[in-house]
Amino acid sequence: MRTQRPGSEFPLFKRAVICILALWFAGLPAASASAADFEFEGEIEARDSVSHLLAHYVGEFTPEEFFLAVDGQPDASGRIRELYMDLTGVPVGGVRLDKLVFRMSGAQFNPPSEWPSGEIECKDALQIYAYALLKEDDVNRHLTGETFGDGDHWSNISMKISPSGLYARGNYSARMLFIPLNILIEVDSGLKIVDNRSLWLDNYKLRVNRLDVPGYITRKAVEQIQPLLDLNNFPLPLRLHKVELEDGQAALSTRILPKPLEGGITYHYRAATEAEAE
């Protein structure tokens, strides 16, 4: 399966909501980048096969910081027995994802002889474990002043996440019998995972501001953002199993959470700051 930049396949509003709902457990173990065998800042000068892999995923995810660990260099076929990636500050659909972490067992890539040219493809993996961390403030920072949708559309959106569920409010502009409507809609909702591949609003309740609005309009408004997340188009074959909500953040994860490798070869990348880039 060929990798592609995350989020490019989702409509803008869906991607914004995806990010809001993609927060992970803040207490999960994090890798220490201070003891990396190879350090890179601003740009990557490939020194071995895995350096090319690091450079590829830096280009795919454009993180602020990236820690990569493998249990050894790939064999001639491109197989890596254990691979761990811990990314900080990953933009998805314009929203900053605070953490994105993967652990892959039995990862099969194309032959590493092709990697220096930039041709890197993750074909399969025996197991993939993942979590991500997104912060409510990052989402609302992106939503401020944005408009989502064509024709009938959302604007002035803000969201709040708490253990009791997701709360969102925004103005939904629509037409009813050629009459323009600007409706304040508030949504209280839980979340559910469907077929281990998509995330949907669940048992949602809508509130509409003092307007007698037909049900089909509010249903249409919600349908514009369902499903919130569809992993069929994600670069890695992830399967969701758990959703947890906390104050100011939400968590999605595979059934088993990713754990850092013990030992192995480690690589640490840090993006250059604006001052350093100048």
C-alpha positions in Angstrom: 0.0 0.0 0.0 1.5 3.3 -1.1 1.7 6.0 1.5 0.1 9.4 1.0 0.0 12.6 2.9 -2.6 12.2 5.8 -5.7 14.3 5.6 -5.5 15.1 1.9 -8.4 12.8 1.1 -10.9 14.4 3.6 -13.1 17.4 3.1 -11.7 20.3 5.2 -14.4 20.2 7.9 -14.2 16.5 8.3 -10.5 16.8 8.7 -10.9 19.5 11.4 -13.3 17.3 13.3 -11.1 14.2 12.8 -8.3 16.1 14.6 -10.5 17.1 17.4 -11.4 13.5 18.1 -8.0 12.0 17.6 -6.5 12.8 21.0 -4.6 10.2 22.8 -3.8 9.3 26.4 -1.4 11.8 27.7 0.1 9.3 30.2 1.3 6.8 27.5 5.0 6.0 27.5 7.0 8.4 25.4 10.4 7.7 23.8 13.4 9.7 24.9 14.9 11.5 22.0 18.0 12.6 24.0 19.8 9.4 23.6 19.3 8.9 19.8 22.1 7.3 17.8 21.5 9.7 14.9 20.4 13.4 15.3 19.1 15.6 12.6 17.9 19.2 12.7 16.2 21.1 9.9 17.2 18.6 7.2 18.2 15.0 7.0 21.4 13.8 5.4 20.7 10.1 4.9 23.4 7.9 6.4 21.8 4.5 6.1 18.6 2.9 4.8 16.6 3.9 7.8 17.7 7.5 7.4 16.0 7.4 4.0 12.9 6.0 5.7 13.0 8.8 8.3 13.3 11.4 5.6 10.4 10.0 3.7 8.0 10.1 6.7 9.2 13.6 7.7 8.1 14.6 4.2 4.8 12.8 4.6 3.9 14.0 8.1 5.9 17.3 8.4 6.3 16.9 12.2 7.9 19.4 14.6 9.8 16.5 16.1 10.2 12.8 15.1 11.7 9.9 17.0 12.2 6.7 15.1 13.6 3.4 16.4 14.1 0.0 14.7 15.5 -3.3 15.9 17.9 -3.4 13.0 18.4 -2.3 9.4 15.9 -3.8 6.9 16.8 -6.9 5.0 17.2 -6.9 1.2 13.5 -7.4 0.7 12.7 -4.3 2.9 11.4 -6.2 5.9 11.9 -4.6 9.4 11.0 -6.8 12.3 10.1 -4.0 14.8 9.6 -0.3 14.1 8.5 2.5 16.4 7.6 6.1 15.4 6.8 8.9 17.8 5.9 12.2 16.1 5.1 15.5 17.8 3.2 18.4 16.2 1.8 16.8 13.0 -0.5 19.0 10.9 -3.6 17.1 9.7 -6.1 19.1 7.6 -4.6 22.4 9.0 -5.0 21.3 12.6 -2.0 20.5 14.8 -2.1 16.9 16.1 0.0 16.9 19.3 1.1 13.3 19.2 1.0 10.5 16.6 2.7 7.2 17.6 3.0 3.9 15.8 4.5 0.5 16.6 4.8 -1.9 13.7 5.8 -5.5 13.8 6.8 -7.4 10.7 6.7 -4.3 8.5 7.2 -5.1 4.9 8.5 -2.3 2.6 9.8 -2.3 -0.9 13.5 -3.1 -1.3 15.7 -0.6 0.5 17.8 -0.3 -2.7 14.9 1.8 -4.1 14.7 4.1 -1.0 17.4 6.7 -1.9 15.3 7.7 -4.9 12.3 8.4 -2.6 10.4 5.4 -3.7 9.3 4.0 -0.3 6.1 1.9 0.1 4.8 0.2 3.2 3.2 -2.9 1.6 2.1 -4.7 4.8 2.6 -5.3 8.5 1.8 -8.2 10.8 0.6 -5.8 13.5 0.2 -2.1 13.8 -0.5 -0.4 17.1 -1.2 3.3 17.3 -2.3 6.3 19.3 -2.6 10.1 18.7 -2.9 13.1 20.9 -4.8 16.2 19.8 -5.6 19.2 22.0 -8.8 21.1 22.0 -7.0 24.4 21.8 -5.2 23.4 18.6 -8.5 22.5 17.0 -10.4 25.7 18.0 -7.4 27.8 16.9 -7.9 26.3 13.4 -11.7 26.6 13.4 -11.7 30.3 14.3 -12.8 32.3 11.2 -13.0 29.2 9.0 -16.0 28.2 6.8 -16.6 24.5 5.9 -18.7 23.1 3.1 -19.9 24.2 -0.3 -23.3 25.8 -0.8 -25.0 24.9 2.5 -22.1 25.4 5.0 -20.9 25.8 8.5 -19.1 28.8 10.0 -18.2 30.2 13.5 -17.6 26.7 14.8 -16.2 25.9 18.2 -15.9 22.5 20.0 -15.4 21.3 23.5 -14.5 17.8 24.7 -15.3 16.5 28.1 -15.7 13.0 29.7 -19.5 13.4 29.1 -19.1 13.8 25.3 -18.5 16.2 22.5 -20.2 19.6 22.4 -20.0 21.7 19.2 -21.8 24.9 18.1 -21.8 26.7 14.8 -23.8 28.6 12.3 -25.3 26.5 9.5 -26.3 28.4 6.4 -28.9 26.8 4.2 -31.8 27.5 1.9 -35.4 26.4 2.4 -37.7 27.1 -0.5 -35.3 29.7 -1.8 -35.3 31.4 1.6 -31.7 31.8 3.1 -31.4 30.6 6.7 -28.6 31.2 9.1 -29.2 28.7 12.0 -27.3 28.4 15.2 -26.9 24.6 15.8 -25.6 23.1 19.0 -24.7 19.4 19.0 -24.2 17.1 22.1 -22.9 13.7 21.1 -21.1 10.6 22.0 -18.9 8.7 19.6 -18.9 5.2 18.2 -16.5 3.1 16.0 -18.1 1.4 13.0 -16.4 -1.7 11.5 -13.1 -0.8 13.2 -12.4 1.7 10.4 -14.6 4.8 10.9 -15.7 7.1 13.7 -19.3 8.4 13.9 -21.3 10.8 16.1 -23.5 8.6 18.3 -26.8 9.4 20.1 -26.4 13.0 19.2 -28.9 15.7 20.2 -29.4 18.9 18.3 -30.5 22.3 19.5 -31.7 25.0 17.0 -32.1 28.7 17.9 -35.7 29.7 18.1 -36.4 28.7 14.5 -39.0 26.2 13.3 -36.6 24.3 11.0 -37.6 21.1 9.3 -35.8 18.0 10.6 -34.3 17.3 7.2 -32.2 20.4 7.4 -30.6 19.5 10.7 -30.2 15.9 9.5 -28.5 17.2 6.4 -26.2 19.4 8.5 -25.0 16.4 10.6 -24.7 14.1 7.5 -22.2 16.6 6.1 -19.7 15.5 8.9 -20.4 11.8 9.0 -18.3 9.8 9.3 -15.9 11.9 11.3 -13.0 9.6 10.5 -12.6 7.0 7.8 -9.4 5.0 7.9 -9.9 3.3 4.6 -7.9 6.2 3.1 -5.3 6.4 5.8 -1.7 5.7 4.8 -1.4 2.7 7.2 -3.9 -0.1 7.8 -5.0 0.9 11.2 -8.1 -0.5 13.0 -9.7 1.4 15.8 -10.9 -0.2 19.0 -11.2 2.4 21.7 -12.5 5.9 22.2 -12.0 7.8 25.4 -12.9 11.4 26.2 -11.2 13.6 28.8 -11.4 17.3 29.7 -10.0 19.2 26.7 -9.0 16.1 24.7 -10.2 12.8 23.3 -8.5 9.5 22.7 -8.6 6.9 19.9 -6.5 3.8 20.0 -5.9 0.3 18.6 -6.7 -2.5 21.1 -3.0 -2.7 22.2 -1.2 0.6 22.7 2.2 1.1 21.1 5.2 0.7 23.3 8.7 2.1 22.6 11.4 -0.4 21.6 14.0 -1.3 24.1 17.4 -0.9 22.5 17.7 -1.0 18.8 18.9 1.9 16.5 17.4 5.3 17.2 16.9 8.4 15.1 15.8 11.9 16.2 14.7 14.7 13.9 13.7 18.2 15.0 12.4 20.8 12.5 14.3 24.0 12.4 12.6 27.0 14.0 11.8 30.1 11.9 14.7 31.9 13.5 17.1 29.0 12.7 15.7 28.7 9.1 16.6 32.4 8.5 
